[in-house]
Amino acid sequence: MRFVRFLTQARTTLSRYLAEGSSTVAWQQQLELRKLHVVIGNESCDLDSAISALTLAFIYAERHQEHDYVPVLNIPRRDYLLKTEVGHMLTKCGIAEAMLLFRDDLPKQFTGDVSVLLVDHHVSELAPQVLEILDHRPIDAANPQYLLLPESCVRSIEPGVGSCATLVGQRYFAAEQPRSPVVAELLRATIVLDTVNFSATAKRGSPADLGMVEQLERELCESQTELVERTELFNELVAARADISKLTLSEVLRKDMKLIQTERQKVPVAGMPVLIRDFIELSGAEQAVREFGIDSNLLVMLGMYVSPVDGAVQRDVGLISLAGQSQLLECVRLALVGCQEPPLDLRAHAVGSRFMGGCYLRQHNLRATRKHIQPVIKRALMDWEELHGFGCNEVYFFKEKPKLGLS
C-alpha cells in the first residue's frame, strides 16, 4: 500500500514548504538541498487528469527521493463531489477525499525552489515554473502562457495517444521500481474509460493505449490481483460518470467545465455525460444555464451519451449566447460546421430546438472530442475579435450586466 501511504503523507510534505511552517534554521538548511515538485492535472479534473497527476507524482517520488513530489487535483475541494467517476474509482481503491490535495490547498507563497509538472494539459498560469509536461492534446503553440514555458521544460506531448494515463504508464514501466497494484489498476481503468473501451465506433484508442492496458493487465495478473473484465469495468465507470442523481443542474454544467480564454473573452465549455438535446428539455435547465454563463457572451456545451446496453456513443454540441450576440454565435457555428481537421460532421438534430435562442447540432464524427473542438472555437473567437476591432466594446463588455430575467 505504498501508493496510499504516499498520498496520506502528501499534505505533510507540502506543509514543510509553507512560509509559515518552515521557520527553524535546521529545516531551512534541509530545504536548500531539497526541491518541491507540484504535479498538477488540468482544470476539468476528469479521471484521466486526476489519476495521471496522482500516479506520476508517486512514481517520481519513489525514484527521486532526494526531492519531494506532491500531486494536486486542479479544482477547489468543494467541486470534488462533481467528479463522480473520480470519486468512485478512488474510493474503490481505498483513497478517501481527505487524503487528496486540491488547488485551494496550495499556499499563496512557497519558500525555496518550487517546480511544476503539468499532466493532461500544457497551458498554465504557472508556466514560468514548469519543469515537465505530459499531455496528449494538440499543442496550443500560440497561447501566450505556452510561450512563457522555460526552454529547459521537458515536453512530452503526444496527441495521437487516447489517454494521458498511457504516457504515465510508460514512465511507470521505464524502471523496475516502484510497483503498485493500485497504480496499475487505476491506470488501466482510466485508459479503458478514455478510449471508450477501444470501441471501433468511437476510435479513441491507439496501439499504444491498447499495448499499455495489456501490459498493466499482465502485471496485475502476476500480482494475483483479481481483474474486472474490461467491458464490465467500462460500464461501471460510465455509470459512475453519468450518475448526476445527487447534483443540481447547475452542478451538472460545472461537472466537467473548461474555459476558452482569448485576450477579450472567457467562454465556458461544459462537457456533459448526457446529450445537450436531452438536457435542455429538463425542468430548470434555463435557470441553470443562466447561472452558469452569466459572465460570458457565449457558452458551449458538449454532450456525450454512452448506451449502457451496447456501448454505442452519441455526441452533440450546443451554443448559447446569453448576451444575445447572434452574430458571434453564428461565427462559431460556421467555424465548427466547416472544420476539416478533423471534420466534425455536425448536422441539425432530427427535431430542432430554439431553446434560449441557441444552436444545437448532432456530431456524427464520434472520434472528435473536446480537445479537437476547443481550438476551433478559440480560433473563431480570435477571428471575430480581429474583424470587429478593439474599439467595439459594446460587443464584449457591458457597463452593467444585461438583464437576464433573474430574480
TIGU-869898 format. One line per 4 residues: their letters; for each residue x, y, z of N, C-alpha, C. Coordinates in pm, whole numbers, plus 50000, padded with zeros to 5 digits. Each point is the difference from the previous one (the first is absolute). Layout:
N
A) X/Y/Z/X/Y/Z/X/Y/Z | ...
% end
This chain:
407
MRFV) 50083/49879/50000/49917/50121/50000/50087/50126/50000 | 50115/49993/49933/50091/50115/49999/49934/50122/49936 | 49919/49977/49899/49936/50110/49929/49903/50074/50092 | 49918/49926/50073/49904/50062/50092/50073/50075/50110
RFLT) 50109/49941/50051/50079/50067/50104/50061/50129/49946 | 50047/49997/49876/50055/50120/49937/49897/50112/49996 | 49877/49968/49961/49895/50102/49994/49968/50055/50139 | 49999/49911/50098/49970/50042/50137/50103/50099/50052
QART) 50125/49984/49957/50108/50085/50049/50020/50127/49918 | 49927/50013/49888/50023/50113/49910/49973/50134/50065 | 49896/50008/50082/49967/50127/50065/50113/50043/50094 | 50053/49904/50074/50112/50031/50090/50121/50047/49920
TLSR) 50024/49932/49889/50112/50039/49914/49983/50144/49952 | 49880/50034/49954/49974/50134/49951/50017/50104/50110 | 49953/49967/50120/50003/50098/50109/50142/50042/50036 | 50097/49916/49973/50138/50034/50031/50050/50119/49918
YLAE) 49934/50022/49887/50044/50108/49911/49919/50127/50016 | 49903/49997/50090/49924/50122/50027/50087/50099/50074 | 49987/50125/49966/50084/50104/50060/49989/49999/50152 | 49874/49978/50048/49982/50006/50144/50037/49870/50070
GSST) 50028/49894/49922/50026/49871/50063/50145/49957/49994 | 50089/50088/49957/50140/49959/49982/50094/50101/50065 | 49973/50034/50125/50071/50110/50063/50132/49958/50064 | 50019/49870/50029/50121/49962/50069/50120/50004/49907
VAWQ) 50114/50032/50057/50124/50008/49921/50035/49863/49943 | 49980/49894/50079/50035/49866/49954/49918/49961/49876 | 49871/50030/50005/49916/49963/49885/50031/50087/49879 | 50030/50127/50023/50038/50086/49888/50125/49945/49931
QQLE) 50093/49946/50076/50120/49942/49942/49967/49877/49917 | 49903/49919/50047/49958/49883/49923/49933/50042/49870 | 49919/50105/50005/49930/50046/49881/50096/50046/49892 | 50115/50050/50041/50098/50044/49902/50052/49883/49917
LRKL) 49990/49878/50053/50049/49883/49930/49888/49926/49927 | 49877/50023/50040/49885/49932/49939/49923/50097/49911 | 49912/49944/49919/49918/50082/49913/49860/49943/49997 | 49901/50087/49999/49860/49957/49993/49955/50003/49855
HVVI) 49938/49888/49958/49941/49989/49867/49849/49980/50017 | 49923/50092/49949/49854/49990/50004/49951/49941/49869 | 49934/49884/50008/49949/49932/49880/49851/50028/49993 | 49956/50070/49894/49862/50048/49996/49934/49967/49867
GNES) 49876/49952/50007/49924/49967/49880/49924/50120/49948 | 49917/49978/49898/49927/50112/49942/49876/50036/50080 | 49939/50114/49962/49892/50056/50082/49868/49926/49988 | 49989/49906/49906/49876/49922/49993/50002/49888/50104
CDLD) 50118/49956/50039/50018/49896/50102/49914/49877/49969 | 50003/49957/49874/49934/49874/49967/50088/49885/50049 | 49959/49878/49974/50074/49885/50053/50143/49998/49947 | 50018/50029/49873/50134/49998/49940/50091/50102/50068
SAIS) 49950/50120/50018/50081/50106/50061/50034/49967/50146 | 49901/49957/50075/50020/49973/50143/50096/49883/50022 | 49974/49889/49933/50084/49881/50021/50141/50023/49948 | 50014/50071/49888/50133/50027/49947/50083/50081/50098
ALTL) 49938/50102/50063/50074/50082/50096/50038/49919/50123 | 49908/49923/50053/50027/49924/50123/50108/49895/49978 | 49991/49928/49889/50093/49888/49979/50138/50049/49956 | 50007/50103/49916/50131/50049/49958/50078/50056/50119
AFIY) 49931/50072/50088/50067/50054/50119/50059/49887/50084 | 49925/49891/50015/50049/49885/50078/50122/49937/49933 | 49993/49979/49870/50111/49937/49927/50128/50081/50016 | 49989/50131/49981/50119/50084/50010/50049/50011/50144
AERH) 49908/50005/50096/50040/50009/50140/50079/49878/50044 | 49961/49883/49949/50071/49877/50035/50137/49993/49934 | 50013/50057/49882/50126/49989/49926/50097/50113/50032 | 49950/50112/50046/50085/50117/50027/49978/50044/50144
QEHD) 50044/49920/50092/49968/50023/50141/50079/50116/50060 | 50092/50056/49923/50071/50119/50049/49915/50125/49990 | 49884/49990/49931/49908/50113/49987/49859/49958/50041 | 49909/50096/50007/49863/49972/50042/49904/50025/49883
YVPV) 49903/49911/49987/49897/50010/49897/49863/49992/50066 | 49914/50095/49965/49863/49995/50052/49902/50014/49883 | 49897/49913/49994/49899/50011/49895/49887/50092/50042 | 49950/50078/49904/49892/50095/50029/49890/49984/49896
LNIP) 49875/49987/50047/49885/50000/49910/49963/50145/49973 | 49989/50036/49875/49990/50141/49960/49857/50053/50005 | 49936/49980/50114/49866/50053/50027/49993/50040/50147 | 49905/50087/50036/49978/50024/50143/49948/49872/50066
RRDY) 50029/49982/50126/49955/49880/50071/49849/49984/49993 | 49926/50111/50002/49855/49993/50001/49943/49937/49872 | 50080/50000/49891/49953/49945/49873/50029/49851/49984 | 50064/49940/50099/50036/49859/49988/49876/49912/49984
LLKT) 49892/50036/50065/49878/49919/49991/49943/49998/49859 | 50038/50098/49916/49953/50003/49862/50070/49895/49915 | 50118/49958/50040/50080/49906/49921/49966/49858/50042 | 49881/49958/49962/49943/49877/50054/50082/49875/49964
EVGH) 50054/49994/49878/50078/49881/49962/50136/49999/50070 | 50055/50119/50027/50127/50009/50073/49979/49951/50143 | 49898/50053/50066/49970/49958/50137/49971/49852/50009 | 49927/49948/49902/49966/49857/49999/50125/49914/49994
MLTK) 50089/50030/49905/50117/49916/49980/50098/50011/50116 | 50019/50120/50052/50093/50016/50112/49946/49934/50126 | 49872/50015/50026/49939/49935/50117/50014/49849/49990 | 49979/49949/49879/50012/49856/49976/50140/49950/50034
CGIA) 50100/50086/49983/50139/49962/50028/50045/50043/50140 | 49904/50039/50084/50032/50034/50138/50058/50138/50020 | 49974/50091/49907/50056/50136/50007/49886/50098/50029 | 50003/50058/50118/49894/50093/50043/50034/50143/49960
EAML) 49899/50083/49995/50020/50142/49965/50101/50066/50092 | 49999/49965/50127/50088/50064/50097/50148/49978/49968 | 50031/49897/49921/50139/49972/49965/50049/50087/49885 | 49909/50070/49932/50032/50068/49876/50029/50148/50022
LFRD) 50082/50056/49912/50028/50143/50000/49930/50063/49880 | 49944/50119/50022/49927/50070/49896/50064/50137/49976 | 49953/50065/49895/50059/50128/49961/49997/50101/50114 | 49892/50002/50078/49993/50097/50109/50079/49958/50123
DLPK) 50067/49884/49994/50092/49961/50106/50140/50055/49977 | 50025/50048/49877/50133/50055/49971/50017/50134/50071 | 50116/50024/50055/50024/50128/50068/50016/50114/49900 | 49978/50120/50049/50022/50117/49914/50148/50030/49985
QFTG) 50077/49948/50094/50143/50028/49996/50079/49876/50037 | 50101/49964/49922/50090/49891/50030/50134/50055/50044 | 50070/49922/50083/50140/50030/50024/50083/49901/49921 | 50120/50036/49969/50085/49910/49924/49966/49998/49852
DVSV) 50056/49903/49933/49986/49988/49855/49891/49899/49968 | 49892/50046/49937/49885/49915/49970/49986/49986/49849 | 49982/49876/49953/49976/49974/49858/49862/49939/49983 | 49948/50010/49878/49867/49949/49968/50010/49900/49886
LLVD) 49926/49890/50012/49985/49903/49892/49854/50001/49957 | 49975/50025/49873/49863/50002/49947/49969/49866/49936 | 49886/49942/50037/49954/49879/49934/49861/50026/49941 | 49978/49944/49883/49872/50010/49928/49966/50145/49963
HHVS) 50097/50087/49994/49986/50134/49943/50140/50061/49988 | 50010/50106/49921/50132/50061/49982/49995/50153/50000 | 49885/50056/50036/49985/50145/50013/49960/50030/50144 | 50077/50084/50067/49974/50024/50142/50054/50136/50041
ELAP) 49933/50060/50099/50050/50124/50058/50132/49979/50073 | 50031/49875/50028/50125/49967/50069/50114/49976/49903 | 49981/50035/49873/50095/49969/49893/50146/50027/50034 | 50035/50117/50058/50143/50026/50026/50066/49899/50093
QVLE) 49920/49927/50079/50056/49904/50095/49992/49856/49952 | 49950/49978/49877/49976/49864/49953/50131/49932/49959 | 50021/49883/50058/50121/49922/49974/49975/49893/49893 | 49877/49945/49999/49970/49889/49908/49852/50001/49966
ILDH) 49968/49953/49880/49862/49990/49953/49977/49859/49946 | 49888/49941/50040/49952/49874/49943/49858/50026/49952 | 49977/49993/49869/49868/50036/49949/49972/49925/49870 | 49870/49995/49964/49962/49931/49876/49901/50082/49918
RPID) 49998/50130/50023/49912/50086/49920/50085/50082/49902 | 49939/50046/49891/50076/50078/49902/50066/50122/50064 | 50121/50032/49955/50075/50110/50059/49937/50134/49965 | 49978/50079/50104/49948/50136/49983/50120/50095/49999
AANP) 50079/49993/49893/50129/50068/49996/49989/50152/50002 | 49885/50053/49959/49985/50146/49996/49952/50058/50131 | 49965/49915/50095/49950/50050/50128/50111/50074/50074 | 49973/50121/50048/50104/50078/50070/50060/49926/50119
QYLL) 49918/49920/50070/50053/49927/50115/50093/49888/49956 | 49970/49938/49886/50089/49896/49949/50136/50061/49964 | 49998/50122/49951/50124/50067/49961/50087/50037/50121 | 49939/49998/50119/50075/50034/50121/50072/49879/50061
LPES) 49981/49882/49941/50068/49882/50053/50152/50016/49987 | 50075/49957/50101/50147/50009/49991/50052/49912/49887 | 50109/50039/49941/50062/49920/49894/50040/49862/50051 | 50030/49992/50129/50044/49873/50058/49884/49904/50027
CVRS) 49877/50045/49984/49883/49917/50028/49999/49877/49909 | 49987/49882/50059/49991/49875/49924/49855/49982/49956 | 49976/49996/49869/49863/49997/49948/49972/49867/49930 | 49920/49917/50064/49958/49873/49940/49853/50015/49964
IEPG) 49974/50044/49877/49864/50028/49956/49971/49912/49879 | 49909/49905/50017/49972/49901/49896/49850/49996/49972 | 49953/50085/49907/49856/50007/49972/49940/49871/49944 | 50083/49911/49949/49947/49876/49944/49959/49897/50103
VGSC) 50033/50023/50126/49967/49906/50107/49863/50034/50058 | 49921/49898/50029/49863/50022/50047/49991/50044/50144 | 50097/49964/50082/49994/50030/50143/50136/50044/50051 | 50000/50104/50083/50125/50043/50062/50053/49892/50094
ATLV) 49910/49919/50054/50042/49891/50089/50092/49902/49928 | 49989/49989/49869/50091/49915/49924/50142/50055/50008 | 50014/50132/49991/50133/50062/50011/50057/49981/50140 | 49914/50009/50101/50045/49974/50138/50042/49854/50013
GQRY) 49922/49911/49939/50034/49857/50004/50136/49972/49939 | 50035/50072/49896/50133/49984/49939/50109/50037/50098 | 49979/50105/50078/50097/50036/50105/50002/49893/50109 | 49884/49947/50032/49989/49897/50104/50084/49877/49964
FAAE) 49992/49957/49875/50072/49880/49958/50143/50028/49954 | 50042/50126/50005/50135/50035/49954/50108/49950/50094 | 49964/49966/50123/50094/49947/50098/49929/49893/50082 | 50078/49919/50071/49942/49887/50074/49921/50045/50122
QPRS) 50034/50114/50054/49932/50050/50119/49951/50142/49976 | 49892/50040/50067/49918/49923/50093/49900/49911/49927 | 49943/49906/50074/49891/49918/49950/49885/50005/50101 | 49880/50019/49949/49882/50014/50085/49878/49950/49926
PVVA) 49933/49897/50052/49877/49953/49937/49893/50108/49992 | 49998/50091/50098/49900/50107/49999/50027/50095/49883 | 50126/50036/49979/50035/50086/49887/49963/49932/49869 | 50034/49874/49987/49969/49927/49877/49850/49993/49976
ELLR) 49924/49977/50104/49854/49992/49988/49941/50135/49959 | 50050/50108/50059/49949/50133/49967/50033/50040/49856 | 50123/49973/49958/50040/50033/49863/49919/49920/49899 | 49982/49872/50026/49922/49915/49909/49857/50050/49987
ATIV) 49936/50029/50112/49861/50047/49998/49988/50130/49922 | 50095/50089/50021/49996/50130/49934/50011/49986/49848 | 50091/49917/49955/50018/49981/49855/49877/49935/49939 | 49944/49904/50068/49879/49933/49950/49886/50101/49983
LDTV) 49984/50089/50097/49893/50099/49990/50032/50103/49891 | 50122/50048/49995/50037/50106/49905/49990/49954/49855 | 50026/49873/49976/49995/49948/49864/49864/49942/49964 | 49901/50020/50089/49865/49941/49982/50014/49849/49980
NFSA) 50085/49942/50082/50025/49856/49997/50040/49954/49860 | 50079/50083/49932/50052/49970/49868/49888/49973/49899 | 49893/50075/50014/49886/49987/49910/50040/50031/49857 | 49958/49914/49908/50029/50022/49858/49924/50121/49948
TAKR) 49888/50031/50063/49921/50116/49958/50065/50131/50045 | 50040/50005/50127/50058/50123/50054/50141/50025/49947 | 50077/49892/49975/50136/50012/49946/50086/50094/50084 | 49993/49984/50132/50076/50087/50089/50134/49940/50042
GSPA) 50014/49869/49987/50121/49935/50046/50105/49987/49891 | 50126/50002/50041/50112/49980/49908/50067/49867/50036 | 50088/49950/49913/50075/49879/50035/50078/50014/50131 | 50047/50121/50028/50073/50023/50126/49910/49982/50120
DLGM) 49874/50048/49989/49905/49983/50111/49969/49853/50023 | 49973/49927/49893/49968/49858/50013/50118/49922/50056 | 50119/50028/49949/50118/49933/50051/50023/50026/50148 | 49972/50124/50044/50018/50034/50140/49900/49925/50088
VEQL) 49874/49993/49958/49900/49927/50079/50040/49853/50011 | 50046/49941/49894/50040/49860/50004/50120/49981/50092 | 50093/50091/49998/50117/49990/50089/49959/50015/50146 | 49909/50093/50028/49950/50017/50137/49924/49876/50046
EREL) 49923/49941/49910/49926/49879/50037/50093/49884/50031 | 50108/49988/49925/50098/49894/50030/50060/50020/50138 | 50032/50125/50033/50057/50024/50133/49899/49971/50110 | 49876/50040/49979/49897/49975/50101/49977/49850/50019
CESQ) 50005/49925/49892/49985/49855/50012/50117/49939/50076 | 50120/50050/49973/50120/49950/50070/49994/50030/50149 | 49936/50112/50036/49988/50035/50141/49877/49937/50064 | 49933/49912/49924/49881/49928/50045/49886/50094/50039
TELV) 49994/50114/49929/49888/50092/50020/49882/49954/49913 | 49883/49994/50059/49882/49956/49926/49961/50108/49898 | 49994/49961/49874/49971/50095/49894/49852/50003/49967 | 49944/50121/49999/49865/50018/49950/50008/50004/49848
ERTE) 49915/49923/49933/50001/49995/49854/49980/50140/49944 | 50067/50031/49888/50003/50137/49948/49862/50059/49977 | 49913/49924/49937/49866/50052/49970/49924/50031/50129 | 50012/49912/50097/49934/50025/50129/50057/50123/50069
LFNE) 50133/50015/49994/50065/50117/50060/49956/50128/49930 | 49998/49997/49867/49958/50116/49923/49857/50041/50035 | 49910/49904/50002/49859/50031/50032/49986/50057/50141 | 50080/49948/50092/49999/50049/50138/50042/50147/50006
LVAA) 50106/50034/49926/50051/50137/50002/49908/50096/49925 | 49943/49954/49890/49904/50084/49927/49880/50031/50088 | 49952/49899/50072/49886/50021/50090/50036/50098/50111 | 50122/49990/50053/50043/50092/50106/50011/50142/49945
RADI) 50054/50016/49880/50014/50132/49940/49864/50062/49969 | 49906/49917/49959/49866/50049/49963/49908/50016/50119 | 50046/49960/50118/49914/50009/50118/49993/50144/50049 | 49897/50069/49959/49981/50139/50040/49882/50014/50096
SKLT) 49964/49887/50060/49880/49996/50085/50011/50091/50122 | 50123/50026/50046/50019/50082/50119/50044/50143/49966 | 49999/50033/49869/50046/50131/49956/49883/50085/49953 | 50012/50131/50022/49904/50092/49940/50037/50017/49852
LSEV) 49910/50058/49921/50030/50020/49858/50118/50097/49983 | 50011/50098/50088/50116/50091/49995/50129/49924/50026 | 49996/49905/50091/50119/49919/50028/50033/49908/49884 | 49898/49951/49929/50024/49918/49882/50077/50079/49896
LRKD) 49964/50127/49982/50071/50085/49905/50145/50024/50043 | 50024/50007/50130/50135/50023/50052/50081/49872/50012 | 49936/49886/49986/50062/49870/50027/50130/49979/49922 | 50000/50037/49875/50119/49982/49916/50017/50125/49914
MKLI) 50035/50110/50065/50003/50130/49934/50144/50048/49977 | 50022/50057/49881/50127/50065/49969/49971/50138/49943 | 50100/50085/50005/49986/50135/49946/50085/50016/49875 | 49940/50060/49898/50076/50048/49885/50022/50149/50022
QTER) 50125/50041/50002/50031/50139/50031/50078/50065/49887 | 49948/50114/49954/50072/50083/49904/50036/50130/50070 | 50052/50095/49925/50038/50127/50061/49879/50074/50054 | 49882/49976/49941/49883/50077/50035/49884/49919/50056
QKVP) 50008/49870/49997/49885/49919/50040/50041/49877/50080 | 49906/49956/50083/50010/49871/50067/49872/49924/49969 | 50014/49886/49935/49884/49921/49959/50004/49866/50072 | 49899/49971/50085/49997/49871/50068/49955/49890/49905
VAGM) 50064/49885/50013/49965/49882/49920/49962/49889/50098 | 49874/49961/49998/49951/49897/50093/49996/49866/49929 | 50080/49906/50046/49992/49862/49952/49899/49926/50086 | 49904/49934/49938/49889/49942/50076/49980/49853/49967
PVLI) 49960/49920/50100/49982/49855/49978/49862/49966/49944 | 49931/50100/49946/49870/49981/49935/50002/50081/49872 | 49909/49970/49907/49990/50082/49880/49942/50137/50036 | 50051/50103/49937/49951/50135/50026/49852/50010/49963
RDFI) 49964/49932/49893/49860/50003/49955/49906/49948/50108 | 50045/49905/50080/49919/49947/50110/50007/50092/50122 | 50119/50056/50026/50018/50086/50117/49907/50121/49994 | 49989/50063/49883/49923/50124/49991/49849/49977/50014
ELSG) 49959/49874/49996/49859/49969/50020/49965/49985/50148 | 50101/49997/50087/49975/49979/50143/49944/50126/50064 | 49914/49979/50097/49945/50112/50076/50112/50070/50077 | 50012/50129/49986/50103/50075/50069/50127/50020/49919
AEQA) 50001/49946/49876/50122/50011/49918/50032/50145/49967 | 49900/50081/49968/50026/50138/49962/50062/50079/50115 | 49946/49983/50119/50055/50069/50117/50145/49957/50024 | 50027/49870/49986/50136/49949/50022/50096/50058/49896
VREF) 49957/50009/49875/50086/50055/49894/50030/50147/50026 | 49899/50075/50044/50021/50142/50029/50099/50019/50115 | 49990/49918/50101/50093/50010/50112/50142/49962/49957 | 50008/49901/49915/50131/49949/49957/50073/50099/49910
GIDS) 49928/50067/49912/50064/50085/49901/49978/50148/50017 | 49965/50043/50120/49960/50139/50022/50110/50101/49968 | 50126/49961/50013/50110/50094/49976/50062/49985/49861 | 49934/49926/49912/50058/49973/49868/49905/50040/49888
NLLV) 50057/50042/49888/49919/50028/49881/49951/49873/49934 | 50078/49892/50017/49969/49875/49932/50031/49885/50093 | 49919/49896/49996/50037/49879/50070/49982/49881/49906 | 50086/49902/50019/50004/49882/49914/49972/49878/50087
MLGM) 49914/49910/49949/49971/49875/50070/50028/49884/49905 | 50076/49904/50049/50034/49881/49923/49943/49878/50071 | 49907/49933/49935/49936/49885/50061/50052/49868/49946 | 50008/49899/50086/50035/49865/49957/49917/49900/50079
YVSP) 49930/49916/49929/49921/49895/50065/50054/49866/49954 | 50026/49912/50097/50047/49865/49971/49892/49902/50041 | 49951/49921/49906/49892/49906/50029/50047/49893/50096 | 49927/49976/50109/50038/49893/50093/49973/49861/49943
VDGA) 49929/49993/49888/49966/49871/49939/50112/49949/49911 | 50042/50084/49903/50100/49953/49903/50123/50090/49992 | 50007/50102/50086/50116/50087/50000/50005/50099/49885 | 49892/50009/49922/49996/50094/49888/50008/50143/50052
VQRD) 50075/50083/49928/50025/50138/50042/49920/50096/49914 | 49944/50102/50063/49937/50111/49929/50059/50130/50054 | 50019/50098/49910/50054/50128/50041/49917/50113/49938 | 49993/50112/50071/49941/50119/49941/50060/50126/50061
VGLI) 49969/50113/49938/50059/50129/50037/49888/50102/50016 | 50010/50084/50101/49907/50111/50019/50074/50131/50015 | 49950/50105/49935/50058/50135/50011/49890/50095/50043 | 50025/50079/50105/49902/50096/50049/50070/50132/50031
SLAG) 49938/50111/49959/50050/50132/50037/49898/50068/50089 | 50034/50011/50128/49909/50067/50094/49994/50150/49973 | 50104/50055/49936/50003/50143/49972/49930/50033/49868 | 49943/49899/49936/49930/50024/49875/50091/50028/49882
QSQL) 50125/49955/50007/50095/50022/49892/49982/49892/49892 | 49895/50013/49920/49968/49900/49900/50106/49990/49892 | 50064/50112/49967/50104/49996/49897/50124/49926/50050 | 50035/50020/50126/50112/49927/50060/49969/49850/50001
LECV) 49879/49966/50041/49959/49860/50003/50009/49939/49860 | 49953/50074/49900/50003/49949/49863/50144/49985/49950 | 50087/50090/50040/50141/49990/49963/50061/49870/50052 | 49972/49967/50125/50053/49877/50059/49935/49878/49936
RLAL) 49869/50008/49973/49930/49887/49936/50061/49970/49864 | 50023/50103/49921/50056/49979/49866/50140/49940/50008 | 50078/50043/50099/50135/49945/50016/49994/49851/50033 | 49907/49962/50086/49988/49859/50038/49949/49916/49884
VGCQ) 49898/50049/49932/49943/49925/49888/50102/49987/49887 | 50081/50102/49980/50097/49999/49892/50133/49936/50034 | 50017/49958/50126/50128/49942/50043/50031/49872/49922 | 50123/49990/49952/50042/49881/49925/50119/49928/50065
EPPL) 50053/50054/50108/50115/49937/50065/49975/49984/50150 | 49927/49896/50042/49932/49902/49915/49861/50048/49961 | 49937/49941/49899/49861/50035/49969/49909/49954/50114 | 49922/50092/50055/49914/49965/50113/49869/49937/49953
DLRA) 49963/50025/49876/49877/49947/49941/49880/50035/50089 | 49980/50132/50020/49890/50049/50081/49877/50023/49913 | 49886/49950/50047/49874/50018/49928/49891/50032/50101 | 49893/50061/49950/49889/50034/50087/49937/49873/50058
HAVG) 49952/50009/50123/49924/49890/50060/49874/49975/49917 | 49952/49878/50006/49877/49966/49925/49884/50089/50043 | 49993/50029/50129/49899/50092/50052/50072/50125/50049 | 49973/50112/49936/50070/50123/50033/49955/50060/50132
SRFM) 50079/50096/50050/49966/50070/50123/50054/50142/49993 | 49925/50095/50056/50046/50138/50011/50015/50037/50147 | 50034/49902/50082/50017/50022/50142/50098/50115/50023 | 49953/50106/50063/50078/50118/50033/50071/50060/49878
GGCY) 49941/49981/49881/50058/50056/49879/50130/49937/49958 | 50026/49880/50049/50127/49934/49974/50000/49917/49874 | 50113/49933/49978/50019/49914/49884/50041/49862/50052 | 49934/49893/49950/50024/49865/50051/50024/49906/49883
LRQH) 50115/49934/49999/50042/49920/49886/50043/49860/50045 | 49962/49901/49924/50044/49863/50023/50138/49982/49938 | 50091/49938/50073/50136/49978/49951/50013/49856/49953 | 50025/49983/49870/50004/49865/49944/50142/49943/49995
NLRA) 50102/50084/50010/50136/49948/50016/50022/49976/50149 | 49982/49877/50043/50004/49968/50142/50142/49998/50055 | 50097/50002/49911/50139/49997/50046/50047/50137/50047 | 49938/50105/49949/50040/50136/50038/49954/50031/50142
TRKH) 50089/50052/50082/49971/50029/50139/50022/50149/50027 | 49986/50036/50126/50018/50139/50038/50138/50052/49964 | 50100/49915/50008/50136/50048/49969/50013/50038/49852 | 49911/49948/49914/49998/50041/49860/49911/50121/49978
IQPV) 49893/50010/50078/49899/50104/49980/50044/50135/50058 | 50064/49998/50117/50037/50127/50066/50090/50089/49916 | 50103/49946/49932/50083/50089/49918/49922/50066/49886 | 49901/49930/49945/49918/50057/49893/49920/50119/50053
IKRA) 49943/49983/50118/49922/50108/50060/50090/50118/50033 | 50118/49972/50054/50090/50110/50036/50042/50079/49877 | 50032/49930/49890/50037/50071/49878/49885/50087/49949 | 49877/49948/50011/49883/50077/49955/49982/50125/50085
LMDW) 50021/49989/50131/49988/50116/50089/50107/50104/49967 | 50121/49954/49974/50108/50094/49969/49976/50068/49865 | 49949/49923/49903/49967/50059/49870/49891/50106/50015 | 49902/49970/50085/49890/50093/50025/50053/50130/50062
EELH) 50086/49986/50098/50057/50116/50067/50082/50086/49903 | 50077/49934/49915/50081/50073/49903/49912/50073/49898 | 49893/49934/49958/49910/50058/49901/49928/50123/50054 | 49960/49994/50127/49921/50108/50058/50086/50106/50068
GFGC) 50129/49977/50009/50089/50102/50053/49993/50013/50150 | 50098/50068/50056/50009/50016/50145/49915/50113/50052 | 49939/50078/49907/49919/50112/50047/49855/49964/50016 | 49968/49872/49972/49858/49961/50000/49960/49947/50137
NEVY) 50011/50086/50100/49980/49954/50137/49859/49952/50027 | 49903/50050/49923/49863/49960/50029/49977/49851/49972 | 50089/49939/49922/49985/49858/49970/50049/49914/50116 | 50105/50046/50068/50066/49913/50096/49981/50039/50146
FFKE) 49977/50126/50025/49992/50042/50138/49873/50081/50023 | 49946/49989/50119/49879/50073/50035/50031/50090/50120 | 49957/50125/49994/50018/50088/50115/49917/49950/50117 | 49889/49937/49969/49924/49929/50103/49955/49869/49939
KPKL) 49979/49901/50083/49964/49870/49948/49865/50006/49931 | 49985/49930/49885/49872/49999/49932/49894/49934/50086 | 49878/50043/49985/49891/49943/50079/49964/49865/49940 | 50009/49896/50082/49979/49864/49951/49872/49939/50054
GLS) 49919/50079/50064/49874/49948/50051/50014/49924/50130 | 50115/50016/50067/50019/49932/50129/49941/50084/50112 | 49947/49934/50096/49946/50073/50117/50113/50043/50089
% end
